[in-house]
Amino acid sequence: MTDSKAPDPTDTKPAAALGANPVAAAPAGARTAADVVTPEVVAQLTRGVVGSGRTLNHTPFTGEKLADLPESTPDDVAEAFARARAAQTAWARTPVRARAAVLLRFHDLLLERQAEVLDLIQLETGKARLHAHEEVQAVSLAARHYGRRAAAYLRPRRHPGVVPVLTRTTELRQPRGVVGQIVPWNYPLELSAGDALPAFASGNAVVMKPDTETALTALWARDLLVEAGLPAEIFQVVLGEGPVIGPEIVKHADYVSFTGSTRTGREVAQGAAARLIGVSLELGGKNAMLVLADADIEKAAAGAIRSCFSSAGQLCISIERLYVHESVADRFTERFAARTRAMRLGGSLAYGADMGSMAGERQLETVTRHVDEAVAKGATVVAGGVARPDIGPLFYEPTILEGVEPPMAVCTEETFGPVVSLYRFTDEDEVVERANATEYGLNASVWSRDGKRAHAIAARLRAGTVNINEAYAAAYGSVGSPMGGMKDSGLGRRHGSEGILKYTESQTVAQQRLVPLAPAFGMDDEKYAAFMSRSLRAMKAIGLR
């Protein structure tokens, strides 16, 4: 373990010069931003983007500009929705299997050309290449799943009618129209294309507002979908500042899909409610990992690295609270800290780095503030705790804290960075209560050799997904099952049936045959009421549902 005295956060010298146990820097790659983001690439990707101004995006690795991009105005947003709406009717009439075939072709193209988008994801987010590849994996899974299951999810379904045989009832799923999608910066491929795929498969058009700093990735995904056969007008992209463009998306959409902060999610929900349109929200998290007394410590320590530091902790479902049973806490902390200190930081466009950089100044400021305040109030730095400007302007070492207590901000606020607070416990009922003692409820992780015991604890955790002996990928990657948040972590679900049916309206078509549901055959009202009462009793007696 490192000494509990944290280095001076204002000191910009490399960690080695501060006497810390430094996280190593990964070797540099050969390709540069200029090699990847050429004027020809930018021109190709921005074709068809409605915008009358200009905006910029930058790479976190160095802070240098990547591209000039079109900036949309409220009028541009209205025009994008008009284009999408004009094309959506014909797309909705396209047979569902033909729409789904686009997703399957996109799946193949994505895997064939993944090197292109991996470069873009890294340059725009600062994440390590393996973490960028998680996005390729997730989108491929979603494309395959909905490409093969959309027809079954959307097929007409027969339901019992009010009168057996005489009433035929069919449930249809109709597309909502034009979906407005607001996408954050942290997973620009998965949270753009991954969420749009089921909307397209169900017959909708999409107008998307990606974060400007990660817009190239989203635009690349749009370009590839068009190559796979999606009509270009069906997928519109608008760019601009969130406070300006976001409300315009809500103003024009028939349904809104939003991923981002809980604060902004509330604003989106209020805007959607005022228009009586549906909304799905994946919001913040303060996710907990529970290491029980019988856990495999080596596997749990390796899992904690994935849980806490994938994409530099800038993942809604990453772990920020780590609860370890007292009987194994010393061994676990030793192994986890050793693995953390051994992590390699780097910004090359190649595999090899274990963690990349933060994505922006705001995230680095939050991480620094949370760690510095916790240390000032008595917390201990077990590993990390310092910025690494020697590697790049937004790098920060993966950090483990102990002794975190209220009112330290890191105790309850979402950090969204490579920082985890480690707590000890002795009683499982107590730790479940502590894990649930948050306004959030997005993801959790339980580690135990006893599967039945772990399942019992998982069922008591108020989180939309719970992974047993895994960080987050088991639940998230199981795209046939729903994923989303409880409490302040959101509304609605992505993946599975809920992930596609949310983009549809249910419509019931009922056909009455032979006789009406009204007095007939000379019955007066009283005789008809008596006949129906006898019929209702009889239907219950024979077990009709």
C-alpha positions as CSV (number, residue, x, y, z in Angstrom):
1,M,0.0,0.0,0.0
2,T,1.0,3.6,-0.6
3,D,1.6,6.0,2.3
4,S,-1.7,7.6,3.4
5,K,-0.3,11.1,2.8
6,A,-1.5,12.1,-0.7
7,P,0.8,13.9,-3.1
8,D,0.2,17.6,-3.6
9,P,-2.4,17.8,-6.4
10,T,-0.9,21.0,-7.6
11,D,2.4,19.4,-8.3
12,T,2.6,18.5,-12.0
13,K,5.6,16.4,-11.9
14,P,5.3,12.7,-12.9
15,A,4.1,10.4,-10.2
16,A,7.6,8.7,-10.1
17,A,9.1,12.0,-9.1
18,L,6.6,12.3,-6.3
19,G,7.7,9.1,-4.7
20,A,4.5,7.2,-5.6
21,N,4.3,3.7,-7.0
22,P,3.6,4.9,-10.5
23,V,1.2,3.5,-13.0
24,A,3.2,2.7,-16.1
25,A,2.8,4.4,-19.4
26,A,2.0,2.1,-22.4
27,P,4.1,2.3,-25.5
28,A,3.1,4.9,-28.1
29,G,1.4,3.9,-31.3
30,A,2.4,4.9,-34.9
31,R,-0.9,6.4,-36.2
32,T,-1.8,10.0,-35.2
33,A,-5.1,12.0,-35.2
34,A,-4.0,13.6,-38.5
35,D,-3.6,10.2,-40.1
36,V,-7.2,9.1,-39.1
37,V,-9.3,12.3,-39.3
38,T,-8.4,13.6,-42.7
39,P,-10.4,16.4,-44.5
40,E,-11.8,13.7,-46.8
41,V,-13.0,11.6,-43.9
42,V,-14.7,14.6,-42.3
43,A,-16.4,15.6,-45.6
44,Q,-17.7,12.0,-46.1
45,L,-19.1,11.7,-42.6
46,T,-20.8,15.1,-42.5
47,R,-22.7,14.7,-45.8
48,G,-26.3,15.3,-45.2
49,V,-25.9,16.8,-41.7
50,V,-28.3,19.8,-41.4
51,G,-26.3,22.7,-40.1
52,S,-25.6,26.3,-40.9
53,G,-22.9,27.1,-38.4
54,R,-19.5,25.6,-37.4
55,T,-18.4,23.8,-34.3
56,L,-15.3,21.9,-33.3
57,N,-14.4,18.6,-31.6
58,H,-11.1,17.7,-30.0
59,T,-9.1,14.7,-28.8
60,P,-8.6,14.2,-25.1
61,F,-5.2,12.6,-25.6
62,T,-3.6,15.9,-26.6
63,G,-6.3,18.5,-26.6
64,E,-5.7,19.2,-30.3
65,K,-8.6,19.9,-32.7
66,L,-9.9,16.9,-34.7
67,A,-12.4,18.5,-37.0
68,D,-14.6,21.4,-38.0
69,L,-18.3,20.2,-37.9
70,P,-21.6,21.7,-39.0
71,E,-23.5,23.3,-36.1
72,S,-27.3,23.1,-36.2
73,T,-29.8,25.7,-35.2
74,P,-33.4,25.2,-34.0
75,D,-34.6,25.7,-37.6
76,D,-32.1,23.0,-38.7
77,V,-33.5,20.6,-36.2
78,A,-37.0,21.2,-37.4
79,E,-35.8,20.6,-41.0
80,A,-34.2,17.3,-40.0
81,F,-37.4,16.1,-38.4
82,A,-39.4,17.1,-41.5
83,R,-37.0,15.1,-43.7
84,A,-37.2,12.1,-41.4
85,R,-40.9,12.2,-41.1
86,A,-41.4,12.4,-44.9
87,A,-39.3,9.2,-45.3
88,Q,-40.6,7.3,-42.3
89,T,-44.0,6.3,-43.8
90,A,-42.4,4.3,-46.6
91,W,-39.9,2.8,-44.2
92,A,-42.7,1.6,-41.9
93,R,-44.3,-0.1,-44.9
94,T,-41.1,-2.0,-45.6
95,P,-41.5,-5.6,-44.4
96,V,-39.9,-6.1,-41.0
97,R,-37.6,-8.8,-42.3
98,A,-36.2,-6.4,-44.9
99,R,-35.6,-3.8,-42.2
100,A,-34.0,-6.4,-40.0
101,A,-31.7,-7.5,-42.9
102,V,-30.1,-4.0,-42.8
103,L,-29.0,-4.7,-39.2
104,L,-27.5,-8.0,-40.1
105,R,-25.5,-6.4,-43.0
106,F,-24.5,-3.6,-40.6
107,H,-23.2,-6.3,-38.2
108,D,-20.9,-7.8,-40.8
109,L,-19.6,-4.4,-42.0
110,L,-18.9,-3.2,-38.5
111,L,-16.8,-6.3,-37.7
112,E,-15.0,-6.0,-41.0
113,R,-14.2,-2.3,-40.7
114,Q,-13.9,-2.1,-36.9
115,A,-10.3,-0.6,-37.0
116,E,-11.7,2.6,-38.5
117,V,-14.2,3.2,-35.7
118,L,-11.8,2.0,-33.0
119,D,-9.5,4.8,-34.0
120,L,-12.3,7.3,-33.9
121,I,-13.6,6.2,-30.5
122,Q,-10.2,6.4,-29.0
123,L,-9.5,9.8,-30.5
124,E,-12.8,11.2,-29.3
125,T,-13.1,9.7,-25.9
126,G,-9.5,9.0,-24.8
127,K,-10.3,5.4,-23.8
128,A,-7.9,2.5,-24.2
129,R,-8.4,0.4,-27.4
130,L,-9.7,-2.7,-25.6
131,H,-12.4,-0.5,-23.9
132,A,-13.2,0.9,-27.3
133,H,-13.7,-2.6,-28.6
134,E,-16.3,-3.2,-25.9
135,E,-18.5,-0.8,-27.9
136,V,-17.9,-2.8,-31.1
137,Q,-18.9,-6.0,-29.2
138,A,-22.0,-4.4,-27.8
139,V,-23.3,-3.0,-31.0
140,S,-22.6,-6.2,-32.9
141,L,-24.6,-8.1,-30.3
142,A,-27.5,-5.7,-30.6
143,A,-27.4,-5.8,-34.4
144,R,-27.4,-9.6,-34.5
145,H,-30.1,-9.9,-31.8
146,Y,-32.6,-7.5,-33.3
147,G,-31.7,-8.5,-36.9
148,R,-32.8,-12.0,-36.0
149,R,-35.5,-11.4,-33.4
150,A,-37.2,-8.2,-34.5
151,A,-39.9,-10.1,-36.6
152,A,-40.8,-12.2,-33.6
153,Y,-40.9,-9.3,-31.2
154,L,-43.1,-7.3,-33.6
155,R,-45.4,-10.0,-35.0
156,P,-49.2,-9.6,-34.6
157,R,-50.4,-11.5,-31.5
158,R,-53.8,-13.1,-31.0
159,H,-55.5,-12.6,-27.6
160,P,-58.7,-14.0,-26.3
161,G,-61.7,-11.9,-27.3
162,V,-64.6,-10.9,-25.0
163,V,-66.8,-13.7,-26.3
164,P,-65.0,-17.0,-27.2
165,V,-65.1,-17.8,-31.0
166,L,-67.3,-14.8,-31.7
167,T,-64.7,-12.1,-30.9
168,R,-61.3,-12.2,-32.6
169,T,-58.6,-9.9,-31.1
170,T,-55.2,-9.0,-32.6
171,E,-52.5,-6.9,-31.1
172,L,-50.4,-4.9,-33.6
173,R,-47.2,-3.0,-33.0
174,Q,-47.1,0.3,-34.8
175,P,-43.9,2.4,-35.0
176,R,-44.1,5.7,-33.1
177,G,-42.8,7.8,-36.0
178,V,-39.6,9.8,-35.5
179,V,-37.5,9.0,-32.5
180,G,-35.4,11.8,-31.0
181,Q,-32.2,10.4,-29.6
182,I,-29.8,12.4,-27.3
183,V,-26.5,10.6,-26.9
184,P,-23.7,11.3,-24.4
185,W,-19.9,11.4,-25.0
186,N,-18.8,8.3,-23.1
187,Y,-19.9,5.5,-25.3
188,P,-20.4,7.2,-28.7
189,L,-20.9,4.1,-30.8
190,E,-22.9,1.9,-28.4
191,L,-25.2,4.7,-27.2
192,S,-25.8,6.0,-30.7
193,A,-26.1,3.1,-33.1
194,G,-26.8,0.5,-30.4
195,D,-29.9,2.3,-29.3
196,A,-31.0,3.3,-32.8
197,L,-31.0,-0.2,-34.2
198,P,-34.2,-1.4,-32.6
199,A,-35.9,1.9,-33.5
200,F,-35.0,1.3,-37.1
201,A,-36.1,-2.3,-37.0
202,S,-39.5,-1.4,-35.7
203,G,-40.1,1.0,-38.5
204,N,-39.1,4.4,-37.1
205,A,-36.9,7.2,-38.3
206,V,-34.3,8.7,-35.9
207,V,-33.1,12.2,-35.4
208,M,-30.0,12.0,-33.3
209,K,-28.0,14.6,-31.3
210,P,-24.7,13.1,-30.4
211,D,-22.3,15.0,-28.1
212,T,-20.2,17.3,-30.4
213,E,-16.9,16.0,-29.0
214,T,-17.8,12.5,-30.1
215,A,-19.8,13.2,-33.1
216,L,-17.4,11.6,-35.6
217,T,-18.1,8.2,-34.2
218,A,-21.8,8.6,-34.4
219,L,-21.5,9.9,-38.0
220,W,-19.4,7.0,-38.9
221,A,-22.1,4.6,-37.6
222,R,-24.7,6.5,-39.7
223,D,-22.5,6.2,-42.8
224,L,-22.1,2.5,-42.3
225,L,-25.8,1.9,-41.7
226,V,-26.6,3.7,-45.0
227,E,-24.0,1.5,-46.7
228,A,-25.8,-1.5,-45.2
229,G,-29.0,-0.4,-46.9
230,L,-30.7,2.0,-44.5
231,P,-32.4,4.9,-46.4
232,A,-30.3,8.0,-45.6
233,E,-33.3,10.2,-44.8
234,I,-34.3,7.8,-42.1
235,F,-31.3,8.6,-39.9
236,Q,-30.7,12.3,-39.4
237,V,-27.9,13.8,-37.3
238,V,-27.9,17.3,-35.8
239,L,-25.0,18.9,-33.9
240,G,-24.8,21.6,-31.3
241,E,-24.9,22.6,-27.7
242,G,-27.1,20.5,-25.5
243,P,-29.1,23.3,-23.9
244,V,-29.9,24.7,-27.4
245,I,-30.5,21.5,-29.4
246,G,-31.7,19.1,-26.7
247,P,-35.0,20.9,-26.1
248,E,-35.6,21.1,-29.8
249,I,-35.2,17.3,-30.1
250,V,-37.9,16.9,-27.4
251,K,-40.1,19.5,-29.0
252,H,-40.3,17.6,-32.4
253,A,-39.9,13.9,-31.5
254,D,-42.7,11.3,-31.2
255,Y,-40.6,9.5,-28.6
256,V,-37.3,10.4,-26.9
257,S,-34.4,8.2,-26.0
258,F,-31.9,9.9,-23.6
259,T,-28.8,8.7,-21.9
260,G,-27.0,11.1,-19.5
261,S,-27.2,12.8,-16.1
262,T,-30.1,12.5,-13.8
263,R,-30.5,16.3,-13.7
264,T,-30.8,16.6,-17.4
265,G,-32.9,13.5,-17.6
266,R,-35.5,15.1,-15.4
267,E,-35.6,18.1,-17.8
268,V,-36.1,15.7,-20.8
269,A,-38.8,13.9,-18.9
270,Q,-40.6,17.1,-18.1
271,G,-40.5,18.3,-21.7
272,A,-41.8,14.9,-22.9
273,A,-44.6,14.9,-20.4
274,A,-45.7,18.3,-21.5
275,R,-46.2,16.9,-25.0
276,L,-47.6,13.5,-23.8
277,I,-44.9,11.5,-25.6
278,G,-43.0,8.5,-24.3
279,V,-39.4,8.7,-23.0
280,S,-36.7,6.2,-22.0
281,L,-33.9,7.4,-19.7
282,E,-30.7,5.8,-18.6
283,L,-29.2,8.1,-16.0
284,G,-26.6,8.2,-13.3
285,G,-25.3,5.5,-11.0
286,K,-23.3,5.0,-7.8
287,N,-22.9,1.3,-8.3
288,A,-21.9,-1.2,-5.6
289,M,-19.7,-4.3,-5.8
290,L,-20.1,-6.8,-2.9
291,V,-17.2,-9.3,-2.2
292,L,-18.5,-11.9,0.2
293,A,-16.5,-13.9,2.6
294,D,-16.4,-17.0,0.4
295,A,-15.4,-15.1,-2.8
296,D,-12.4,-16.2,-5.0
297,I,-10.1,-13.3,-4.1
298,E,-7.9,-13.4,-7.1
299,K,-10.9,-13.4,-9.5
300,A,-12.7,-10.7,-7.5
301,A,-9.6,-8.5,-7.6
302,A,-9.3,-8.9,-11.3
303,G,-13.0,-8.3,-11.7
304,A,-12.7,-5.1,-9.6
305,I,-10.2,-3.8,-12.1
306,R,-12.8,-4.2,-14.9
307,S,-15.6,-3.0,-12.7
308,C,-13.9,0.2,-11.6
309,F,-11.5,1.3,-14.3
310,S,-12.9,0.3,-17.7
311,S,-13.1,3.4,-19.9
312,A,-11.4,5.3,-17.0
313,G,-14.5,4.8,-14.9
314,Q,-16.5,6.9,-17.3
315,L,-19.2,4.2,-17.6
316,C,-22.7,4.6,-16.1
317,I,-22.6,1.0,-14.9
318,S,-19.0,1.0,-13.5
319,I,-18.4,0.4,-9.8
320,E,-17.7,3.3,-7.4
321,R,-18.5,1.6,-4.1
322,L,-16.7,-1.6,-3.2
323,Y,-17.8,-3.5,-0.1
324,V,-15.5,-6.3,1.1
325,H,-16.2,-8.7,4.0
326,E,-13.9,-8.0,6.9
327,S,-12.5,-11.6,6.9
328,V,-11.0,-11.2,3.4
329,A,-10.6,-7.4,3.2
330,D,-6.9,-7.3,3.8
331,R,-6.1,-10.0,1.2
332,F,-8.5,-8.5,-1.3
333,T,-7.1,-5.0,-0.8
334,E,-3.6,-6.1,-1.2
335,R,-4.3,-8.0,-4.5
336,F,-6.6,-5.2,-5.9
337,A,-4.1,-2.5,-5.1
338,A,-1.2,-4.4,-6.7
339,R,-3.2,-4.9,-9.8
340,T,-4.2,-1.3,-9.9
341,R,-0.6,0.0,-9.5
342,A,0.5,-2.3,-12.3
343,M,-2.0,-0.8,-14.8
344,R,-0.5,0.8,-17.9
345,L,-1.8,4.2,-19.0
346,G,-1.6,5.2,-22.6
347,G,-3.1,7.1,-25.5
348,S,-1.8,5.1,-28.5
349,L,-4.1,3.9,-31.2
350,A,-3.1,0.3,-30.5
351,Y,-3.9,-2.4,-28.0
352,G,-1.7,-2.5,-24.9
353,A,-2.8,0.2,-22.5
354,D,-4.9,-0.9,-19.6
355,M,-6.6,2.5,-19.2
356,G,-6.8,5.7,-21.2
357,S,-7.5,9.3,-20.2
358,M,-10.4,11.2,-18.9
359,A,-12.6,12.6,-21.7
360,G,-12.7,16.2,-20.7
361,E,-11.7,18.9,-18.3
362,R,-15.0,18.7,-16.4
363,Q,-14.5,15.1,-15.6
364,L,-10.9,15.6,-14.5
365,E,-12.0,18.4,-12.3
366,T,-14.6,16.3,-10.6
367,V,-12.2,13.4,-10.0
368,T,-9.6,15.8,-8.6
369,R,-12.1,17.5,-6.4
370,H,-13.6,14.3,-5.0
371,V,-10.2,12.7,-4.2
372,D,-8.7,15.9,-2.7
373,E,-11.7,16.6,-0.6
374,A,-11.8,13.0,0.7
375,V,-8.1,13.0,1.6
376,A,-8.5,16.4,3.3
377,K,-11.3,15.0,5.5
378,G,-9.4,11.9,6.5
379,A,-9.7,9.3,3.7
380,T,-6.6,7.2,2.7
381,V,-5.2,6.8,-0.8
382,V,-4.5,3.1,-1.2
383,A,-3.4,3.5,-4.9
384,G,-3.3,6.3,-7.4
385,G,-4.7,9.7,-6.4
386,V,-2.7,11.9,-8.8
387,A,-3.0,13.3,-12.3
388,R,-0.5,12.3,-14.9
389,P,0.1,15.3,-17.2
390,D,3.4,13.6,-18.2
391,I,1.3,11.2,-20.3
392,G,-1.4,13.6,-21.4
393,P,-3.4,16.6,-20.2
394,L,-6.4,14.5,-18.9
395,F,-4.8,11.4,-17.5
396,Y,-5.5,10.4,-13.9
397,E,-4.2,7.3,-12.1
398,P,-6.7,4.6,-11.2
399,T,-7.5,5.3,-7.6
400,I,-8.6,3.4,-4.5
401,L,-9.7,5.2,-1.4
402,E,-10.4,3.9,2.1
403,G,-11.9,5.6,5.1
404,V,-14.5,7.4,2.9
405,E,-17.5,8.7,5.0
406,P,-20.3,11.3,4.7
407,P,-20.2,14.2,4.0
408,M,-17.3,13.5,1.6
409,A,-18.7,14.1,-2.0
410,V,-17.1,10.9,-3.3
411,C,-19.2,9.0,-0.8
412,T,-22.6,9.8,-2.4
413,E,-22.1,11.8,-5.6
414,E,-21.4,10.1,-8.9
415,T,-17.7,10.6,-9.7
416,F,-17.7,9.2,-13.2
417,G,-14.0,8.6,-13.2
418,P,-11.3,6.1,-12.2
419,V,-12.0,6.3,-8.5
420,V,-13.5,3.7,-6.1
421,S,-14.2,3.8,-2.4
422,L,-13.5,0.6,-0.5
423,Y,-15.6,-0.2,2.6
424,R,-15.5,-3.2,5.0
425,F,-18.5,-5.1,6.3
426,T,-19.3,-8.1,8.6
427,D,-23.0,-8.7,8.2
428,E,-24.7,-9.4,4.8
429,D,-28.0,-7.9,5.8
430,E,-26.1,-4.7,6.7
431,V,-24.2,-4.6,3.5
432,V,-27.3,-5.0,1.4
433,E,-28.8,-2.1,3.2
434,R,-25.7,0.0,2.7
435,A,-25.6,-0.9,-1.0
436,N,-29.2,0.1,-1.4
437,A,-28.8,3.4,0.6
438,T,-28.4,5.6,-2.5
439,E,-30.8,7.5,-4.8
440,Y,-29.4,5.5,-7.7
441,G,-30.1,1.9,-8.8
442,L,-28.4,1.1,-12.1
443,N,-25.9,-1.8,-11.7
444,A,-24.4,-4.0,-9.0
445,S,-21.9,-6.9,-8.7
446,V,-21.8,-9.8,-6.2
447,W,-18.8,-12.1,-5.8
448,S,-19.2,-15.5,-4.1
449,R,-18.4,-19.1,-4.8
450,D,-22.0,-20.0,-3.7
451,G,-24.2,-19.2,-6.6
452,K,-27.5,-19.7,-4.7
453,R,-26.3,-17.4,-2.0
454,A,-25.2,-14.8,-4.5
455,H,-28.5,-15.0,-6.3
456,A,-30.4,-14.4,-3.1
457,I,-28.4,-11.3,-2.3
458,A,-28.7,-10.1,-5.9
459,A,-32.5,-10.3,-5.7
460,R,-32.4,-7.9,-2.7
461,L,-30.3,-5.2,-4.4
462,R,-32.3,-2.3,-5.8
463,A,-30.5,-2.2,-9.2
464,G,-31.7,-2.8,-12.7
465,T,-28.9,-5.2,-13.4
466,V,-26.9,-7.4,-11.0
467,N,-23.8,-9.4,-12.1
468,I,-22.6,-12.4,-10.2
469,N,-18.8,-13.0,-10.4
470,E,-18.5,-10.4,-13.2
471,A,-18.3,-6.6,-13.3
472,Y,-21.0,-5.5,-15.8
473,A,-20.5,-7.2,-19.1
474,A,-22.5,-10.4,-18.3
475,A,-25.8,-8.5,-17.8
476,Y,-25.1,-5.8,-20.4
477,G,-23.9,-8.2,-23.1
478,S,-27.0,-10.5,-22.6
479,V,-29.0,-8.4,-25.1
480,G,-32.0,-10.7,-24.9
481,S,-32.6,-9.4,-21.3
482,P,-33.6,-5.9,-20.3
483,M,-31.1,-3.4,-19.0
484,G,-31.9,-0.1,-17.2
485,G,-32.1,1.6,-13.9
486,M,-34.3,1.8,-10.8
487,K,-34.9,4.9,-8.7
488,D,-33.1,8.0,-10.0
489,S,-31.1,5.9,-12.5
490,G,-33.8,6.1,-15.1
491,L,-37.0,4.9,-16.8
492,G,-37.5,2.2,-19.3
493,R,-35.1,-0.4,-20.6
494,R,-32.8,-1.1,-23.5
495,H,-32.3,-4.7,-24.9
496,G,-34.7,-7.6,-25.1
497,S,-38.4,-7.1,-25.9
498,E,-38.6,-3.9,-23.9
499,G,-35.7,-2.4,-25.9
500,I,-37.7,-2.6,-29.2
501,L,-41.3,-2.5,-28.1
502,K,-40.7,0.9,-26.4
503,Y,-40.3,2.3,-29.9
504,T,-43.8,1.1,-30.8
505,E,-47.4,1.8,-30.0
506,S,-49.7,-1.2,-29.3
507,Q,-52.8,-1.3,-31.3
508,T,-55.7,-3.7,-30.7
509,V,-57.9,-4.7,-33.6
510,A,-61.0,-6.6,-32.5
511,Q,-63.4,-8.3,-35.0
512,Q,-66.9,-9.2,-33.8
513,R,-68.6,-12.1,-35.7
514,L,-72.3,-13.2,-36.1
515,V,-73.9,-11.3,-33.2
516,P,-73.3,-7.9,-31.7
517,L,-72.3,-7.2,-28.1
518,A,-75.7,-5.7,-27.5
519,P,-79.3,-6.9,-27.1
520,A,-80.3,-9.2,-30.0
521,F,-82.8,-11.9,-31.0
522,G,-85.6,-9.9,-29.4
523,M,-84.0,-9.5,-26.0
524,D,-84.8,-6.3,-24.1
525,D,-82.2,-4.6,-22.0
526,E,-83.0,-6.5,-18.8
527,K,-82.9,-9.9,-20.5
528,Y,-79.7,-9.0,-22.2
529,A,-78.1,-8.0,-18.9
530,A,-79.3,-11.2,-17.3
531,F,-77.9,-13.3,-20.2
532,M,-74.5,-11.6,-20.0
533,S,-74.4,-12.1,-16.2
534,R,-75.0,-15.8,-16.7
535,S,-72.4,-16.0,-19.4
536,L,-69.8,-14.2,-17.3
537,R,-70.3,-16.7,-14.4
538,A,-70.1,-19.6,-16.9
539,M,-66.8,-18.3,-18.4
540,K,-65.2,-18.0,-15.0
541,A,-66.4,-21.5,-14.1
542,I,-64.8,-23.1,-17.2
543,G,-61.5,-21.3,-16.5
544,L,-61.4,-18.7,-19.2
545,R,-58.9,-16.0,-18.7
